[in-house]
Amino acid sequence: MQACLDEIIKKQVNLVIVAKDASEKTIKEITFVCKKYDVPLIIFGNIEENSHAIGKKNRAIIGVKDFGISNKIQELVNGGEL
């Protein structure tokens, strides 16, 4: 989680995806930082699904750096609108 927080603070992340089954503390902390640095946050999927989607294991938080990809993900999650 700390690596993602550091990247948010450095303004290197355009979107954060947090698994629904992440700990309450993790969700609370990442939500606070995202609001503070004006980074969109999506609570989506579970740890296993999200980790598999990026080819990693046990990832509760995903920081998306690519602007185009982050916009497309937000568009898909919001039903076609940003």
N, C-alpha and C positions, 0 to 999 in steps of 0.2 A: 504494500500500500504506500509506503514512504516514497518509492520511486515515482509513482503516479502523482502524489501530492507535490513533489519537487518539480515535476514537469508542468503541473498546473500553475504553480507559483511563477515559474519562468515563462509562462504564457506559450508553452509548446504544445498544449493539448486543446483541440477544438470541440471535443465531446467526451463525456465520461459515461460509461455503461456500468451499472452496478447490478449484480445478481440479486434477485429477490430474496434468496436465502443467505445473503451475507449477514454478518452479525449486526445487531441493532447499533452497536457502537461504531462499526465501520460505516454504515449507512449515514448515521448522524454526522460523523466527522467529515466524510467526503461531501455530503450535502452542504455543510457549512463552508468548506473551502471553495466549492464550485460557485456558490452564491457570492462569496466574497470576491472572487476573481472573474465573475460573469461568464462561467463556462456551463453550457447546457449539460444537463444530467438526465439520463434515462435509467429507470429501474426496470430491468428486463431479464427474463429467463432465469435459469439457476446456474450455480457455479459449474456444474458438470457440462451443461449445454454450451455455455459461453466459452468455457475453456476449450472444449472440443472445436468450436467454431474458429478459434485462432491458433489451434495446434499446440496448446499448452496444457498444463495440468494445474488444477486447484487455483484458478484465478477468479476472485470475487469482483475485481475491478478491472476494467479495460479502458485505457486512455487512447482515444483516436486522434492522431496528429494530423492526418491528411484532411484538408478542408473539404475537398470534393466528396470524399467517402463519408465524412461526418455529416455533411448536408444530406446526402442520399439516405443514410441510416435514419436521420431525423424525419425525413420526408416519408419513408416507408412506415416508420413506427406511428407517425401522426396521420396516417391514412391518405398520403399524397400531398400534404401541405406542410410547409415549414413553419 
